[in-house]
Amino acid sequence: MSVMVSVFDARRTRTSEKYTAFPADVLPMFVAEMDCALAEPVREALVRAVTDGDTGYVGHGRALPEAFADFAAGRWDWSVDPDLVRTTTDVSVAAVETLRRVIEPGDQVVVMPPVYPPFWEYVTEAGGSVTEVPLLAPEGPADPYDTTSGWRMDLDGVRRAFAEGARTVLLCNPHNPLGLVHDREALAALARLAAEWDAIVVSDEIHAPLVHADAVFTPFLDSCPEAAALGVALTSASKAWNLAGTKCALMVGASDRARAWFDGMPTEVVERTGILGYTASVAAFAEGGPWLASLLAELAANRRILAEELGTALPGAGYRQPQASYLAWLDLRALPWGDDPAPLLVDRAKVALSNGRDFGRQGVGHARLNFGCSEETLREGLARLAAAR
């Protein structure tokens, strides 16, 4: 049975941003939310909680840290100490509150564009200033069948940023919007560089459960001993199991230093965790594996369809199959749609994509497409884009 549902059926019953931000004749392929049914264990856990009236403030149990630790061990061979896991509202809050603990007002924080647009906001909300060290782009034209990404961290650029005063890196692994999964060697090199400069790495790993079969995810904290001593990982079940609105994320440490950062946070940081999000996350990590496997199979088929058919639909468009998640980074500079094609395509194609420029200067002429949908929806989106040429 398919995990995905019709976008048109979803729109009739759902009130989230994806289905209400644009008129009904616009195909929503922008925000990182999937057109999918809930995993059965998650649905049952939520129904049970609501039926039982278990909708108060979040408790102080260990169920979620232990469920995540078991999931991490089974999926990535990563040994997580549940005592070094804290929960909060979402990864955005986790990022801001962690940065508040590790930087001083005005401190420089390295971000690596093109990257998830709120990264800039996280840094400024926490009182820091952004230092951009863009990822190094692959050379030559994009090969749609290439799943090795070709993108990589600019470690020399990070070193220069450290030399100029930066002491924190806000990392995205897997990297949104590129679907890049940083390999162990690159992560360990970043950790050793950070150790050399007494710097901290805060790693957003929310897309980690969505890594495809032809890539290997390495948790930053598990990449080398130096990483464990100087890093914090941020994650959630929200992307993989489509639970963003239930509000629950995890902050994971691997050192006494991280424990001190967590313990120094206001108690409200943890208490803002949504109890329904906590309940759903326990069910997802503990029992949601079979559903996730089905989802990944459908996503792999969709990313292959894009590889096979995007060139025909949009001659000259650039695309590399992402190594993780359901987000495709499209280079549309060869099309006559200007520097910011997404707004134009809402009107001309009735397709809503994410604006490439929001991801940094490197996103000029680009757009991000969400293929977390049914095959029929994806093909409809491609047909509409082709007709807009």
N, C-alpha and C positions, 0 to 999 in steps of 0.2 A: 504493500500500500504506500502511495506517495506521501511524503511528509509535507510537500507544498500544497497550497490551496490556490484557487483562482483569486487573482487580485480583485476581481469584480465582486466575488462573493465576500471577500474580506472587507471590502469597502462598505458593503451593506450593513455590516454588524460591528465594525471597529471604529473607535473614535480617536485613535492615536494620531500623532503628527503626520505619519506617512499617508494616511487616508483622508486627511482633512485640510492639508496645507494648500492643495491645488483643487481647481474645479474637477468635477467628476469625469470630464472628457480627457483629462491629462493622466497619462500612465506614470505612476509614482515609482521612480527607480533612482532615488536620491539618498535619503537618510538610511543609516545602517540598521534597518529593521527588515525582517524577512516576511514573506507571505507564506506562513507555515502554521500548521496546527501545533498545539502544545504537545510536548512529550507526555505520554499517558501517566507515568509516575508523577510528573510535575502537576498535571491537572488533578490527579487524585489527591495529592497532598494539599493542594490549595482548596479544593472542594471540602476536604475533611476539616481543614482549619476554619474555614468560614462556617461550615455546619456546626462545628463545636464552639464557635464564637471566640476562637483563638486569634484575636485581631488587636491585641493591646500592644504595649511597649515590648521591644525585644528583650528576651531573657539573657541570662549569663551562662548558658551551657556551652559545651564543647562540640556539639554535633556537627556544625559546619566546619570548624578547623579540622576535625578528624576526617570528615568526608572528603574535604579537599586534599588532605595529606594522603589518603588512600588513593584518590584519583591521580595525584601527581606521581605517586610511586608506581602505580600500574601503567600509566601512560607514558611517562618520561623518565622512569627510574630515578626520580628525584625524591630525596628524603627530606620531608618538611616536618619541622617540629611544631605540633599544634599549639604549643605554648607561645610560639612566636608568630601567631596569626591573629590579626584583629579584623573586625568588620566595621563597615560604615555605609553611608547611603549609596554611593556609586563611585566609579573610578575617578570621576572629576573631583569629588570631595576628597578621595584618598590622595590624589596627586597634590592638591592644594595644601591639605593638612600635613602631608609628609614634607613638602617643600618648606612650609613654615617652620618645621622643626630643624631642618638641615641647612637653611641659609639665614643670613642676616639681611636686613632691609638694604636694598640696592645691589645685592650680590648678583653677579652674572650667572645665568643658567644657559647651558648649551642646548639648543634644539636643532634637529636635523631635517630641514624641509627638502622636498615637499612632505608635509606631515599634517596630521589631524588638526584642523584649525583651532580648537580650544587650547592647544598646547601654549600658545602665546598668552592666552587669558589666564591659564593656570599660574604661569610665572608671575605675571603682574599682580594677580589677586593675592599671591603669597608674599608680595613685596619685593620681588626680584626684577631684574632686567634681562631681556632675551639677548643672547649671542647666537647668531645663526651660523651653523657649520653645515652647509648643504651636503646631502649625500652625493657621492660621485656617480654620475649617470653612465650607463653602458655606452660604448662607442658603436657607431654604425646604426643602420635601420633596425627597428624592432622586428624580431622574429616571433610571430604569434604562437609558434609551437615551442618556444623556449620557456622552460619552467625553472631555469636557474637564475632568473631575474637580471643578473648583470650589475644591478645597483650594489653599492657597498659604502660603508662608513668611510669618511675622510679622517683617518686617524691622525694624519699630519695636521689637518685643520683643527682637530680637537686639542692636539698638543699646543698649537699656537694660541688657542683660546685659553688654555690653562696658563700659558706663559704670560698672557695679558690679564690674568686675574680671575677667570672663571674657576669655580670649584665644585660645580654640580652639572650633571648631564641628565636631561629628561629624555630617556630612550623610549622608542616605540618598537616593540619586538613581540610578535610580527608587526611589520611596519605598515601603517595605514597612511596613504591610499595604495601603496605599491604591492602589497602582499608579499613583501620581502621578509624572509626568515633569516635573520643573522645567524651565521654558523658559529660553532663553538670557538673556532680560532679567532674570529673577529671579536667576539664577546670577551674572550680571555685577554686579547690584546688591549681592548678598551679598559678592562678592569686593572691590568697591570699599569697602564698609563695613568689611570685615576689614582692608584696606590702611590705611584711616584710623586704625584702632586697633592696628595692628601685630599682627594676629591671624592664626591659621592655620586652614585648612579641610582636614579629612580627609574625603574623599568616598567612601562605600561605593557602588560602581557595579556590583555583582555581577549585577543584573538587567538591565543595559543591553542585552545581545544579545536580550532578550525583549520589546523595545518593539514595540507593534503598529503596523500600517500607518497608522493615523490619528493618530499622535503622532510627534514628532521628538525624538530623544535628543540632548542637548548634553553632552559631557564637561565636567565642571567646569573642568578645566585649560585647555580650549579656549574657554571662554566669553568671556574678555577677557584682555588682557596682565597685569592685576593678579592674576588667578587663577593663571596659570602661575607667578608668582613666589612665591606663598604657600600653594600647595596640594599635596596628595598624593592620588592616586586609588588605590582598592583594588578589585580585580576578580578574576574567576576564570571558567573555563569550567564550573564545577561546577553552577550553576543551569541554564544553557541546555542543557547536554548531559547533565545528570543524573549528575554525577561526584563528588558530595560525598565519598564514601568513599575516593576515590583520593588526596586530600590534596595540593592544589597551588593556590596563589593568587599574584597579582601585586601588587606595589606599584609605582606609576608616578609619576615626578616629571617636572618640566619646568624645573628651575632648578638652579643650583649649590648653592643652599640645600638642596634636596631630596637632591642627591647626598651632601652632608655628613651629612644625617640617616641616609641608608641606610648610608653607610660607617661611621658611628658605632655601628651595631647590632652586637651580638655575632655572630660568624661562624655560630653555631648557628642563628640565625634563618633564614638561607638554607639551611643544610645539613639542616634539618628538612623541607624539601620532599620529598614522596614521589616517587620516580623513576617509578613507574607513573602518578601524577598528572601529572607533567611530560610523559611520553610521550603520555598521553591528551589533554592540553591542546594540545600541538603539533598533533596530528591534528585535533582539534576546530576550532581557529582556522584551520588551513591548508586542511582538506578537508571540514569539516563544514557548509558553507553550504547545500547542497541539503537535507540532513536537517533543518536548522534551519528552512528555509522551509516544509517540510511540517509540522513541529511547530507553527509559528506559525499556519498555516492551521487546524489542528485546535483550537488554543487559542482562536482568534478565533471559531470556530463554537460552542465551549462557552460563552464569555462571552456570546454572543448568546442562547443557550438560557436562560441564567440571566436575562437581561433580559426575555425573552418569557414565562417560566414561573414565576419566583420569586413574582410577585405573586399568582398563582393558588394556588400551593402554600402560601405563607405570607402571607396578606393583611396588609398593614401593614408588612411587612419593607422596610427601606431598602437600596438597592444601586445603585451607579454602576459601569458597566463600567470596569475598570481600563485605564489606558493602556499598562501593561506587565505582563508575567508572567502567572501562572496562579493568583493569589490574589485572592479576592473578600472584601471587607470588608462584612459584613452587619450592619445595624442591626436588632436583634431586640427593641428596647425595647417595641414595640407588642404583642409576643406575651407570653403569661402564663408566662414562663420566668425571670423575675427578673433580677438584676444580672449573673449569671454563667451564661449558658445552656448553655455547652459541656459542663460535667460532667453536667448534667441530661440532655442529649440523647444522651450515651453510653448511658445506661440506658433512656431513653424511646424513642429513635429508632434505637438501634444505629448511630449515626453519630458519628464522632470529628472534631470541629472544634477549632481552636486557640482557647484562652480569650481573649476580648477584653480582659479586665482585665490580662493580662500585658503588653499594649502601652501601658499607662499609664492614668491615670484616665479618659481620654477613651474607653477601651474598655469601660466599664461598659455592660452590656446588649448588647454586640456579640460577634461571633465571626468568625473568619477561615476561609474554606472554600477548599480546594485543588481547582481544577477541571483540574489537569493529569492527566487520566484519560480513559478512553474515554467516548463519549457515553452508552453504556449504563450505565456506572457513575454518571455525573452524574445521569441520570434516576432511577436507583435511589435515589441520595442524596436527591433532591428528594421522591420519593414517600415515603420513610421520614420525612423531616422533616414533610411534610404530615400524615402519619398521627399524628404526635406532638402536634398542636395540641390 
